[in-house]
Amino acid sequence: MQKQPPSSDTTHEESAPEPQQEEKKSSHPDAFDFGLAFVDTAELEERPSRSGRPQTDPKSSMNKTGVVSLRYPDFPVPAVKARVAVLRNNLKTSLYSVGKVVLRGAGQKNRISFRGRLLVEASYSAGKVLVTADDIKRREVSVPCTLLSENEYNFIELDDGSYRGSMIIISEKPKRFSLVNYIDVEEYLRGVVPLEIGPRKEKEIEAVKAQAVAARTYTYRKILERSNASFDLVTTVADQVYGGLNAENRHCDKAIRLTEDLVMVYGDSLIIAYYHSTCGGKTANVEDVWQRPPKPYLKSVSDYDKNGNAYCAISRYYTWIENWSTYRLSSIIARHGGSAGCKGTVKGMKIKWRHSCGRIADLNIRTTQGDCVHHGDKIRFVLRRDISGNPILRSCNFRIRSGNARSVKIEGKGYGHGVGMCQMGAIGRARAGQSFEEILKAYYTGVDMRTAVPKR
């Protein structure tokens, strides 16, 4: 969901609202009037929110690790193992295992096993790969095939990572192969939660438990949606960041055990449990951020406590500032503006309107070659930061503070798309004494907790 774990090193004050201005018309089409060109004419659009949070009566139970966890009514899930694509469309790679690994595949007559290093290469034959190991002469095998450890405590190493479970070799493209980690969901979460919520302290365990439930729910939802695909998830922010064994952390392991199998549902369905780093005081409606149907549990909610303080104000990204030279901003927009155009030198920007959460709905960019408009979360991918690699803008909740022929300055709030659980808000709520269930129900409107059990 997010590449960088949330951090709480610095607290910032909320920026003051900017007075609205009207754009001044110049007498010449190429005249630069930066003082009024970079303006915010947006009005907040108020959206209704759904309320009502049915309560459950959890019962305590001892899980298989000997830790007391909460038990909620059962909810059937399609599988308890996830297929995570850890390497895609490669020509050659090496895997390593200390213990014995068995290679199993369709149409494989003889049992193939190895210990140590296994070289996998793409084959010119469709649906096949070449494998070589110390005890295996170079040979062709059909895919998909599975590398299965005979000992459950053995790990398979790939590049700089180590992975629990098994590896499935598949073919997505001709003369290429991909590797899919086939792993128990609870074990998969051990490599996800630490990278998504960051290293946390014991007093913040309820936030880590909330993260574990959100990540588990997201995982089962993807397993359900991608049942006919070759894999369920990838290892990047496109789904959830996954680091395998190397990412595991004892505090996160504890939170996963304490919430074992718990998921969130709305009605009779698993929710789409989106989450992000820092909401900046208010989360967003899913339909406002992306062009997707509204969901009753993904509504904009306030992240303020009874004293008017945002729970996520502990984030170093609660407020932030970005500066560009006009030349650099023009270059970045021209490179990343996509089909909307935005070539030429930037003459001005106008925020046309905002959603009720404060995030920008429409941003008009004026250049020497015409105007272009960007919408919702896509704005972050156009106004990239002026640092190495040009990462996307932290949030679409910003105001234009100054702009002239030399430079542009904006002030913003939050980090991420803003939909669903605010991770830094969850940490702030945990510090304030809220339970993981209170945290989750604060961000996902009207959800219930359930215990995931495989369908029979």
C-alpha positions as CSV (number, residue, x, y, z in Angstrom):
1,M,0.0,0.0,0.0
2,Q,2.8,2.4,0.7
3,K,6.5,2.2,0.1
4,Q,7.8,4.1,3.1
5,P,6.6,3.1,6.6
6,P,5.0,5.9,8.6
7,S,7.2,7.8,10.9
8,S,6.4,9.9,14.0
9,D,9.6,11.8,14.4
10,T,8.2,15.3,14.0
11,T,4.9,17.1,14.7
12,H,3.9,20.0,12.6
13,E,1.2,22.6,13.0
14,E,-1.8,22.7,10.6
15,S,-1.5,25.3,7.9
16,A,-3.9,28.2,7.8
17,P,-6.6,28.3,5.1
18,E,-5.8,30.5,2.1
19,P,-8.2,33.2,1.1
20,Q,-9.8,32.6,-2.3
21,Q,-8.8,34.8,-5.2
22,E,-10.1,35.3,-8.7
23,E,-7.8,34.9,-11.7
24,K,-6.7,38.1,-13.4
25,K,-7.1,38.2,-17.2
26,S,-3.9,39.5,-18.9
27,S,-4.1,41.7,-22.0
28,H,-1.7,39.5,-23.9
29,P,-2.0,35.7,-24.2
30,D,1.6,35.2,-23.3
31,A,1.8,37.6,-20.4
32,F,3.0,36.0,-17.1
33,D,1.0,37.2,-14.1
34,F,2.2,34.7,-11.5
35,G,0.9,36.6,-8.6
36,L,-2.7,35.6,-9.6
37,A,-2.0,32.6,-11.8
38,F,-1.4,30.2,-9.0
39,V,-4.7,30.4,-7.1
40,D,-7.2,28.2,-5.3
41,T,-10.8,28.9,-6.3
42,A,-12.1,25.7,-4.8
43,E,-15.1,25.4,-2.5
44,L,-15.4,22.5,-0.2
45,E,-18.1,20.0,-1.4
46,E,-19.9,18.5,1.5
47,R,-20.7,14.8,1.2
48,P,-23.0,12.8,3.4
49,S,-21.4,10.1,5.5
50,R,-22.9,6.8,6.7
51,S,-23.0,6.1,10.4
52,G,-23.8,3.0,12.5
53,R,-21.4,0.5,13.7
54,P,-22.9,-2.9,14.7
55,Q,-21.1,-4.4,17.6
56,T,-20.0,-8.0,18.1
57,D,-19.5,-10.1,21.2
58,P,-16.0,-11.5,20.9
59,K,-15.0,-14.6,22.9
60,S,-11.4,-15.3,24.0
61,S,-9.7,-18.5,22.6
62,M,-6.3,-20.0,22.6
63,N,-4.7,-20.1,19.2
64,K,-2.3,-22.7,17.9
65,T,0.7,-20.6,19.1
66,G,-0.5,-20.7,22.7
67,V,-1.5,-17.0,22.7
68,V,-4.9,-15.9,23.8
69,S,-6.7,-14.2,20.8
70,L,-10.2,-12.9,20.2
71,R,-12.8,-15.1,18.5
72,Y,-15.6,-13.7,16.4
73,P,-18.3,-15.4,14.3
74,D,-16.9,-17.5,11.5
75,F,-16.6,-16.1,7.9
76,P,-15.8,-18.4,5.0
77,V,-12.8,-17.6,2.9
78,P,-11.7,-19.3,-0.3
79,A,-8.2,-20.4,0.8
80,V,-5.7,-19.9,3.7
81,K,-2.7,-19.7,1.4
82,A,-1.7,-16.7,-0.7
83,R,0.2,-16.7,-4.1
84,V,2.6,-13.7,-4.0
85,A,4.6,-12.9,-7.2
86,V,8.1,-12.2,-6.0
87,L,9.9,-12.2,-9.4
88,R,8.3,-11.6,-12.7
89,N,9.1,-12.3,-16.4
90,N,12.8,-13.2,-15.9
91,L,15.3,-15.0,-18.2
92,K,17.5,-16.4,-15.5
93,T,17.7,-16.6,-11.7
94,S,19.2,-18.7,-8.9
95,L,17.5,-20.0,-5.7
96,Y,19.2,-21.5,-2.7
97,S,18.0,-23.8,0.0
98,V,19.9,-25.4,3.0
99,G,17.4,-28.2,3.3
100,K,16.1,-30.6,0.7
101,V,13.6,-29.2,-1.8
102,V,11.4,-31.3,-4.1
103,L,10.4,-30.1,-7.5
104,R,6.8,-31.2,-8.4
105,G,5.0,-30.5,-11.6
106,A,2.3,-31.7,-14.0
107,G,3.5,-34.5,-16.1
108,Q,6.7,-35.0,-14.1
109,K,7.3,-38.8,-14.0
110,N,10.4,-38.9,-11.8
111,R,10.8,-37.2,-8.4
112,I,13.4,-34.3,-8.7
113,S,14.9,-33.1,-5.5
114,F,17.9,-30.9,-4.7
115,R,19.8,-29.2,-1.9
116,G,21.9,-26.0,-2.3
117,R,21.7,-23.8,-5.4
118,L,19.2,-24.2,-8.2
119,L,19.6,-22.3,-11.5
120,V,16.4,-21.6,-13.4
121,E,16.5,-20.4,-17.0
122,A,13.8,-19.6,-19.5
123,S,13.4,-22.1,-22.3
124,Y,12.7,-21.6,-26.0
125,S,10.0,-24.3,-25.6
126,A,6.6,-22.9,-24.7
127,G,5.5,-23.7,-21.1
128,K,8.9,-25.0,-20.0
129,V,12.0,-23.9,-18.1
130,L,15.5,-25.2,-17.7
131,V,16.7,-26.2,-14.2
132,T,20.3,-27.1,-13.1
133,A,21.6,-28.0,-9.6
134,D,24.5,-30.0,-8.1
135,D,22.5,-33.2,-8.3
136,I,20.5,-32.2,-11.3
137,K,22.0,-32.0,-14.8
138,R,20.5,-29.3,-16.9
139,R,17.1,-30.4,-17.9
140,E,13.8,-29.1,-19.2
141,V,10.7,-29.2,-17.0
142,S,7.1,-28.1,-17.6
143,V,5.5,-25.2,-15.8
144,P,3.8,-24.5,-13.6
145,C,5.9,-26.5,-11.2
146,T,6.4,-26.1,-7.5
147,L,9.6,-26.1,-5.3
148,L,8.4,-27.6,-2.0
149,S,10.6,-27.7,1.1
150,E,10.4,-31.1,2.8
151,N,10.9,-29.3,6.2
152,E,8.5,-26.5,7.1
153,Y,11.3,-24.7,8.9
154,N,13.5,-24.5,5.8
155,F,13.5,-21.3,3.7
156,I,14.1,-20.7,0.0
157,E,16.4,-17.8,-0.7
158,L,16.0,-15.6,-3.8
159,D,18.4,-12.7,-4.5
160,D,18.7,-11.0,-1.1
161,G,15.5,-12.3,0.3
162,S,14.4,-15.5,2.2
163,Y,10.9,-16.9,1.9
164,R,8.8,-19.3,3.9
165,G,6.5,-21.7,2.1
166,S,7.1,-22.9,-1.4
167,M,7.9,-21.4,-4.8
168,I,5.8,-21.9,-7.9
169,I,7.4,-21.4,-11.3
170,I,4.9,-20.0,-13.8
171,S,5.1,-18.6,-17.3
172,E,3.4,-15.2,-17.9
173,K,5.1,-14.3,-21.1
174,P,6.7,-16.4,-23.9
175,K,10.3,-17.3,-23.1
176,R,10.0,-15.8,-19.7
177,F,9.2,-17.2,-16.2
178,S,8.0,-15.8,-12.9
179,L,8.3,-17.0,-9.3
180,V,5.3,-17.1,-7.0
181,N,5.7,-17.6,-3.2
182,Y,2.9,-19.9,-2.1
183,I,2.6,-19.3,1.6
184,D,0.1,-19.4,4.5
185,V,-1.7,-16.1,4.9
186,E,-0.6,-15.7,8.5
187,E,3.1,-16.3,7.6
188,Y,2.7,-13.9,4.6
189,L,1.5,-11.2,7.0
190,R,4.8,-11.5,9.0
191,G,6.6,-10.1,6.0
192,V,4.0,-7.4,5.3
193,V,3.0,-5.8,8.6
194,P,6.5,-4.6,9.7
195,L,7.0,-2.9,6.3
196,E,3.6,-1.3,6.2
197,I,3.3,0.0,9.8
198,G,7.0,0.4,10.6
199,P,8.8,-0.6,13.8
200,R,6.5,0.2,16.7
201,K,6.7,0.2,20.5
202,E,4.8,-2.0,22.9
203,K,2.4,0.8,23.8
204,E,1.4,1.0,20.1
205,I,0.5,-2.7,19.8
206,E,-3.2,-1.9,19.2
207,A,-2.2,0.0,16.0
208,V,-0.1,-2.9,14.8
209,K,-3.0,-5.3,15.5
210,A,-5.3,-2.9,13.5
211,Q,-2.7,-3.0,10.7
212,A,-2.6,-6.8,10.8
213,V,-6.4,-7.1,10.5
214,A,-6.5,-4.6,7.6
215,A,-3.6,-6.3,5.8
216,R,-5.2,-9.8,6.3
217,T,-8.6,-8.5,5.0
218,Y,-7.0,-7.0,2.0
219,T,-5.1,-10.3,1.3
220,Y,-8.2,-12.5,1.5
221,R,-10.1,-10.0,-0.7
222,K,-7.4,-10.2,-3.4
223,I,-7.3,-14.0,-3.1
224,L,-11.1,-14.0,-3.8
225,E,-10.8,-11.5,-6.7
226,R,-7.9,-13.2,-8.4
227,S,-9.0,-16.8,-8.1
228,N,-8.6,-17.3,-11.8
229,A,-5.3,-15.5,-12.2
230,S,-1.7,-16.9,-11.8
231,F,-1.1,-15.1,-8.5
232,D,-3.0,-13.1,-5.9
233,L,-0.6,-10.2,-5.0
234,V,2.6,-8.5,-5.9
235,T,5.3,-7.3,-3.4
236,T,5.0,-3.6,-4.0
237,V,2.7,-0.7,-3.1
238,A,0.5,-1.9,-6.0
239,D,-0.8,-4.3,-3.3
240,Q,1.1,-4.6,0.0
241,V,4.9,-4.3,0.5
242,Y,6.2,-7.8,1.3
243,G,9.8,-8.6,2.4
244,G,9.6,-12.2,3.3
245,L,11.6,-13.6,6.3
246,N,14.0,-10.6,6.3
247,A,11.2,-8.2,7.2
248,E,9.8,-10.1,10.2
249,N,9.7,-8.3,13.6
250,R,8.8,-9.7,17.0
251,H,6.3,-7.0,18.0
252,C,4.5,-7.4,14.6
253,D,4.6,-11.2,15.0
254,K,2.8,-10.8,18.4
255,A,0.1,-8.5,16.9
256,I,-0.5,-11.0,14.1
257,R,-0.8,-13.9,16.6
258,L,-3.2,-11.9,18.8
259,T,-5.5,-11.2,15.9
260,E,-5.1,-14.5,14.1
261,D,-7.6,-15.1,11.3
262,L,-9.5,-11.9,12.1
263,V,-11.0,-10.0,9.1
264,M,-13.4,-7.1,8.5
265,V,-16.7,-7.6,6.7
266,Y,-19.5,-5.3,5.6
267,G,-22.8,-7.2,5.3
268,D,-21.8,-10.6,3.8
269,S,-18.6,-9.5,2.0
270,L,-15.0,-8.9,2.9
271,I,-14.2,-5.2,2.6
272,I,-11.6,-3.7,0.4
273,A,-9.3,-2.6,3.3
274,Y,-7.3,0.3,1.8
275,Y,-5.0,2.2,4.1
276,H,-2.4,4.9,3.8
277,S,0.3,6.7,5.9
278,T,-1.2,10.1,7.1
279,C,-4.6,11.5,6.3
280,G,-3.9,15.1,7.5
281,G,-7.0,15.3,9.7
282,K,-9.6,13.7,7.5
283,T,-9.8,10.6,5.3
284,A,-11.3,10.6,1.8
285,N,-14.3,9.0,0.0
286,V,-13.0,6.3,-2.3
287,E,-15.0,7.7,-5.2
288,D,-13.4,11.1,-4.8
289,V,-9.9,9.7,-5.0
290,W,-10.3,7.1,-7.8
291,Q,-13.0,6.6,-10.4
292,R,-14.5,3.7,-8.5
293,P,-18.0,3.1,-7.1
294,P,-18.6,4.4,-3.6
295,K,-18.4,2.0,-0.7
296,P,-20.3,2.6,2.5
297,Y,-17.3,1.6,4.6
298,L,-14.8,3.8,2.7
299,K,-16.3,7.2,3.5
300,S,-14.5,10.4,4.6
301,V,-14.2,10.5,8.4
302,S,-12.6,13.0,10.8
303,D,-9.4,12.1,12.5
304,Y,-9.7,14.7,15.3
305,D,-10.1,13.9,19.0
306,K,-12.5,15.7,21.3
307,N,-10.0,18.5,21.8
308,G,-9.7,19.2,18.2
309,N,-6.3,17.6,17.7
310,A,-5.6,15.3,14.8
311,Y,-4.5,11.8,15.9
312,C,-2.1,11.7,12.9
313,A,-0.5,15.1,13.8
314,I,2.4,12.9,15.2
315,S,3.4,12.2,11.7
316,R,6.4,14.1,10.2
317,Y,4.2,14.4,7.1
318,Y,1.1,15.9,8.8
319,T,2.1,19.1,7.1
320,W,4.8,19.7,4.5
321,I,6.2,22.2,1.9
322,E,7.3,21.7,-1.6
323,N,9.3,24.2,-3.7
324,W,10.2,24.1,-7.4
325,S,11.9,26.5,-9.8
326,T,9.5,27.2,-12.6
327,Y,11.9,25.6,-15.0
328,R,12.1,22.3,-13.0
329,L,8.3,22.3,-12.4
330,S,7.7,22.7,-16.2
331,S,10.1,19.8,-16.9
332,I,8.5,17.5,-14.3
333,I,5.0,18.2,-15.5
334,A,6.0,17.8,-19.2
335,R,7.6,14.4,-18.4
336,H,4.8,13.0,-16.2
337,G,1.7,14.8,-17.5
338,G,0.6,11.8,-19.5
339,S,-2.2,12.0,-22.0
340,A,-3.4,15.4,-20.6
341,G,-0.5,17.1,-22.2
342,C,1.0,19.9,-20.1
343,K,4.0,20.7,-22.5
344,G,5.7,24.0,-22.5
345,T,6.6,26.4,-19.6
346,V,4.2,26.6,-16.7
347,K,2.4,29.9,-16.5
348,G,0.1,29.2,-13.6
349,M,-2.0,26.6,-11.7
350,K,-5.6,26.9,-10.5
351,I,-7.3,24.6,-8.0
352,K,-10.8,24.5,-9.5
353,W,-12.6,22.7,-6.7
354,R,-12.0,20.4,-3.7
355,H,-13.8,17.5,-2.1
356,S,-15.1,17.8,1.5
357,C,-12.0,16.2,2.9
358,G,-9.9,19.0,1.5
359,R,-8.2,17.1,-1.3
360,I,-8.1,18.6,-4.7
361,A,-10.7,17.3,-7.2
362,D,-9.6,19.3,-10.3
363,L,-6.3,21.1,-10.9
364,N,-5.9,23.3,-14.0
365,I,-2.3,23.8,-15.2
366,R,-1.6,26.6,-17.7
367,T,1.4,26.4,-19.9
368,T,2.8,28.3,-22.9
369,Q,1.2,25.6,-25.1
370,G,-2.2,25.5,-23.5
371,D,-4.1,24.3,-20.5
372,C,-4.5,20.8,-19.1
373,V,-6.6,19.5,-16.2
374,H,-5.8,16.6,-13.8
375,H,-8.1,15.0,-11.4
376,G,-8.0,13.3,-8.0
377,D,-5.1,11.2,-7.0
378,K,-3.5,11.4,-10.4
379,I,-2.4,15.0,-9.5
380,R,0.2,13.4,-7.2
381,F,1.7,11.6,-10.2
382,V,2.0,14.8,-12.2
383,L,3.3,17.3,-9.6
384,R,6.3,15.1,-8.5
385,R,8.8,16.3,-6.0
386,D,12.0,17.9,-7.1
387,I,14.4,15.3,-5.6
388,S,16.3,12.3,-6.9
389,G,13.9,10.0,-8.7
390,N,11.0,12.5,-8.7
391,P,8.8,10.6,-6.3
392,I,5.1,11.5,-6.4
393,L,3.6,14.3,-4.3
394,R,2.8,13.2,-0.8
395,S,-0.9,14.2,-0.9
396,C,-3.5,16.0,-3.0
397,N,-4.5,18.1,0.0
398,F,-2.4,21.3,-0.6
399,R,-2.6,25.0,-1.2
400,I,-0.6,27.2,-3.5
401,R,1.3,29.7,-1.3
402,S,3.3,31.5,-3.9
403,G,4.2,31.5,-7.6
404,N,6.2,33.8,-9.9
405,A,8.4,33.6,-13.0
406,R,11.2,32.0,-10.9
407,S,9.6,29.6,-8.4
408,V,6.4,27.9,-7.1
409,K,5.7,27.0,-3.5
410,I,2.9,24.8,-2.1
411,E,2.0,23.7,1.5
412,G,0.2,20.4,2.0
413,K,-1.1,18.0,4.5
414,G,-0.9,14.2,4.8
415,Y,0.8,11.3,3.0
416,G,-0.9,8.9,0.7
417,H,-4.2,8.5,-1.2
418,G,-6.3,9.1,2.0
419,V,-8.7,6.2,1.7
420,G,-9.4,3.9,4.6
421,M,-7.3,3.6,7.6
422,C,-4.8,6.3,8.4
423,Q,-1.8,4.5,9.8
424,M,-0.3,7.4,11.8
425,G,-3.8,8.1,13.1
426,A,-4.1,4.5,14.2
427,I,-0.8,4.9,16.1
428,G,-2.1,8.1,17.7
429,R,-5.3,6.4,18.7
430,A,-3.4,3.5,20.2
431,R,-1.3,5.9,22.3
432,A,-4.6,7.4,23.4
433,G,-5.8,4.0,24.7
434,Q,-8.1,2.9,21.8
435,S,-8.3,-0.8,21.0
436,F,-7.6,-2.2,17.6
437,E,-11.3,-2.7,17.0
438,E,-12.1,0.9,17.9
439,I,-9.4,2.0,15.6
440,L,-10.6,0.0,12.7
441,K,-14.3,1.0,13.2
442,A,-13.2,4.6,13.3
443,Y,-11.8,4.4,9.8
444,Y,-14.0,1.7,8.1
445,T,-17.6,2.8,8.7
446,G,-20.1,0.2,9.8
447,V,-17.8,-2.9,9.5
448,D,-18.0,-6.1,11.6
449,M,-15.2,-8.3,12.8
450,R,-15.2,-12.0,11.8
451,T,-12.9,-15.1,12.0
452,A,-11.8,-16.3,8.6
453,V,-12.2,-20.0,8.1
454,P,-11.6,-22.0,4.9
455,K,-14.7,-23.0,2.9
456,R,-15.6,-26.7,3.0
